[in-house]
Amino acid sequence: MRLDKFLKVSRIIKRRTVAKEVADQGRITINGKVAKSSSEVAVSDELAIRFGNRLLTVVVNELKDTTKKDEAENMYTILLEERLNDEV
């Protein structure tokens, strides 16, 4: 499954266009490698997503084409959620 679609279906990012922009800016890694929106995501992959000054690290549990809101959080497990220091 494409990275941008996974982020939308799992509701980590609400809109696919926003997921595409974040990925194409190089702010997402899959298993330590910078990923594009078209990168393939597989079960047990580790995603690190940078939102401004926040870093969210998750592991993919399952892939679904569609999901209900209350089932979306079962698609991934949060490993780490941390604030990043402003390094200027």
Buried (B, 14 or more C-beta within 10 A) or exposed (E): BBBBBBBBBBBBBEEBEEBBBBBBEEBBBBEEEEBBBEBEBEEEBBBBBBEEEEBBBBEBEEBBEEBEEEEBBEBBEEEEEEEEEEEE
